[in-house]
Amino acid sequence: VMALLFIAVGIFGYFILYALLLIFYYLLFGAFLKDMKILSFLNFKAAIDLVKNNIVNYLILWLLIIVISLIVQTVAILLCFTIIGIFALPWLIFYSYLVSADILAQFVKTAKE
């Protein structure tokens, strides 16, 4: 019983950490894309200011990234059943990162000041 409890807490904790990563990573990466300085990746004020005036667009961005990751994970599971698919997985994941970065760049480009 305790083992099941630890597993449940671990899975729940993983999803909470993943949600926080989704929220803050793309938020801070958007602040980085505005001026392309490494230290701006740690500038929470600029990131909050970016989202404050564009909350609806940020929620749409977040949902698009979740949909992209779900599609990639589903395709990755299907590709794992083939030999060629195992070699195609890194390229698929890399392409999903490119698509996510492009969507984030479009959000930053169209964001209201």
C-alpha positions in Angstrom: 0.0 0.0 0.0 2.8 2.4 0.8 4.6 1.6 -2.4 1.4 2.5 -4.4 1.2 5.8 -2.4 4.8 6.7 -3.2 4.2 5.9 -6.9 1.0 8.0 -6.9 2.8 10.9 -5.2 5.7 10.6 -7.6 3.6 10.6 -10.7 1.5 13.6 -9.4 4.7 15.4 -8.5 6.1 14.8 -11.9 3.1 16.3 -13.6 3.2 19.3 -11.3 6.9 19.9 -12.1 6.2 19.4 -15.8 3.4 22.0 -15.7 5.6 24.5 -13.9 8.3 23.9 -16.5 5.8 24.5 -19.3 4.6 27.7 -17.6 8.0 29.2 -16.7 10.3 27.9 -19.4 8.3 29.4 -22.2 7.6 32.5 -20.2 11.3 33.1 -19.6 12.3 32.0 -23.1 9.9 34.6 -24.5 11.7 37.2 -22.4 15.0 36.0 -23.8 13.8 36.2 -27.4 13.0 39.9 -27.0 16.6 41.1 -26.6 18.7 37.9 -27.0 20.8 38.3 -23.9 21.5 35.3 -21.7 20.7 37.2 -18.5 17.3 38.1 -19.8 16.4 34.4 -19.4 16.5 35.1 -15.7 14.6 38.4 -15.9 11.2 37.5 -14.3 9.9 41.1 -14.5 10.3 41.3 -18.2 8.7 37.9 -18.6 5.7 38.9 -16.4 5.4 42.2 -18.3 5.4 40.3 -21.6 2.5 38.1 -20.5 0.6 40.7 -18.5 -0.7 42.5 -21.6 -1.1 39.3 -23.7 -2.6 36.7 -21.3 -5.0 35.3 -23.8 -2.3 34.9 -26.5 -0.1 33.3 -23.9 -2.8 30.7 -22.9 -3.3 29.9 -26.6 0.5 29.5 -27.0 0.6 27.2 -24.0 -2.3 25.1 -25.3 -0.6 24.9 -28.8 2.6 23.6 -27.2 0.7 21.0 -25.2 -1.1 19.8 -28.3 2.2 19.7 -30.2 3.8 17.6 -27.4 0.9 15.2 -27.3 1.0 14.7 -31.0 4.8 14.1 -30.9 4.5 11.7 -28.0 1.7 9.7 -29.8 3.7 9.5 -33.0 6.8 8.6 -31.0 5.0 5.7 -29.3 3.9 4.4 -32.7 7.4 4.8 -34.2 8.9 2.8 -31.4 7.4 -0.3 -32.9 9.6 0.0 -36.1 13.3 -0.2 -36.6 13.3 2.9 -38.8 11.2 4.7 -36.2 13.8 4.3 -33.5 16.3 6.2 -35.7 13.6 8.8 -36.6 12.7 9.7 -33.0 15.5 12.2 -32.4 14.7 14.1 -35.6 11.0 14.1 -34.6 11.7 15.5 -31.2 14.1 18.1 -32.6 11.5 19.2 -35.1 8.9 19.5 -32.3 11.3 21.8 -30.5 11.7 23.9 -33.7 8.0 24.2 -34.1 7.5 25.2 -30.4 10.3 27.8 -30.7 8.7 29.2 -33.9 5.3 29.5 -32.2 7.0 31.2 -29.2 8.9 33.6 -31.5 5.6 34.5 -33.2 4.1 35.2 -29.8 6.9 37.5 -28.8 6.9 39.3 -32.2 3.1 40.0 -32.0 3.1 40.8 -28.3 1.7 44.2 -27.2 4.1 46.3 -25.0 
